[in-house]
Amino acid sequence: MKKLIKKFLFWFVLMGVIVNVISITGSDDKNIILIGLNPLLNLLESNSTIREFTKSIGFYVWNIFSMLSFIIYGLLLDSISHKKYK
């Protein structure tokens, strides 16, 4: 359990779950937390083609993208820290 808590992936997944719960419950009505504070999603949202594509599919796609981006951030930071201590 101590090893799990020291991993970036654990904390980023936890943060992703919290952000998605806030978004789903409607507390983030302008999506500032979901999209605005996530650099990868903010970059994707600025592209009009991707924005129109997600509108046609449904808004839940942003929640999936958000969770995937948090997983990617955690894995990247874990791999960097693993290489640093190796």
N, C-alpha and C positions, 0 to 999 in steps of 0.2 A: 504494500500500500504506500509506503514511503517513497518508493521509486516512481510510482504513478503520479504522486503529487508533485514530484520534481520535474515532470515532463511538461513541455510547452503545449503539446497536443492536448493533454488533459484540460489545461486552463483555457485554451482557445475553444475547445468543444463546449466547455461549460459556458463560456462567454457567448458563443454562438447560439446555444440553447436559450439563454436568457434574452438575447436580442430578438430571437424569433418569437419567443413567448410574448414579449412586449409588443412586437409588431402584430401578432395574430389577435391579441386581446384588444387592439385598437388604441392603445395608449400612445403609439407613435403615428399619429394620423398624417403627418407630412413626410414620413419615412426618413427623418433626419438620422435616427440611430441606425436603421437598417441599411440604407444606401449611402447617406451623406458621410458617415464616419468610417466607411469601409473603402479604402482607396481603389481596390479592384472593381467593386460594384459601381463606385462613382465613375470610374473610367468607362465601364460598360454602359451605364445609364446615359452618359453624354453622347453616345452614338445613337443617332435617330433610327437606324435600321434595327438595332437590337432592342431599342425601347419599343418600337412598333410591334416587333415580333413577340415580345413578352406581354404586351397588351392583348394581342390576339389569342395567346394561350391562356393567360390568367395571371393574376398577381402572385400566386403561390410560387411561381418560378423564381421570384426574387428571394424568397425564403430558402429555397433549395440552393440557389447560387450563393447566398450568404453563408449557409452551413458549409458548403464545399470550400468556400474561400477561407473560412476559419480553420478548417482541417488542413488546407494547403499551407496557411501561415504557420500552424503548429508543427507540421512535418518539416517545413523548411528550417524553422528555428531549432528543432530537435536535431536535425542533421548537421547544422552548423555547429551547435554546441557539442555534439558527439565528436565531430572532427577536431574541434578545438582541444578537447580533453583526451583525445586518443594519442 
